[in-house]
């Protein structure tokens, strides 16, 4: 479980209480922010779970000590993960989500009027139940008749299923050493399990970790290069996520070309989606897919392919720092 550590002393009259969440991003770099309180903590067979009430970002979901999303800015991550792939597809009807137990990815997919079936496959039933109970913004998605919830390992489910999908989305936790999902970023998985489950002209998109000038070599460049060995057309893109304190990356891949221009993307958003995006439109995606010179050069030179034997992992973990007065 994320742990509490004594830090400092009580402040002011009545022994004011303070609590901080701290995440170690790199060996010599930590990111922390103040909490109003700890709403819930739990432990499943696979992962530790916490829901925090943060001062700067509202409710925050933390799994295995790593921040997953926050109430204030999760729309940036989830709009970037979902909509470019679905909008690039001519008529997406069936979608498979690897992971996504939080429900936000399903919420965004279900805004598309063409979609008639979404399979959300998460290995951890307790995380799904936790999020369904505490993340009220996604309650409608969990009760949508088009959503089919499957509790299983995504690899096992794709191997078992005879269905094929228009879009497969990797909304997995970051590849952490000894974590439950790093093998779902490997070339063998993409090649032998995932790709055969895509329909003709199908699209795969995955979150791909930090993509900043200094952080993109952790896993982003390797995931991009791995997908280049499996699909003919691969598009990396990125956006700044304030609560992550970094630029984040996604990679979209297909054997059919991506030729959607900004005007057509905006038209499809208007015609095919319910409600208005808060972050993503045609110009935003065009900008997101133009990476900085440093990152472009690095991705072009990347040679490592993600395999079970040469896996790369996200660094760090998170914990709570609390003063001696405690926080109930």
Buried (B, 14 or more C-beta within 10 A) or exposed (E): EBEBEEBEEBEEEEEEBBBBBBBBBEEEEBBBBEBEEBEEBBEBEBBBBBBBBBEEBBBBBBBBBBBBBBBBBBBBBBBBBBBBBBBBBEEBBBBBBBBBBBBBBBBBBBBBEBBEBBBBBBBBBBBBBBBBEBBEBBEEBBEBEBBEBBBBBBBEBBEEBEEBBBBBBBBBBBBBEEBBBBBBBBBBBBBEBBBEBBBEBBBBBBBBBBBBBEBBBBBBBBBBBBBBEBBEBBBBBBBBBEBBBBBBBBBBBBBBEBEBEBEEBBBBBEEBBEEEBEBBBBEBBBEBBEBBEEBEEBBEEBEBBBBEEEBBBBBBBBBBBBBEBEBE
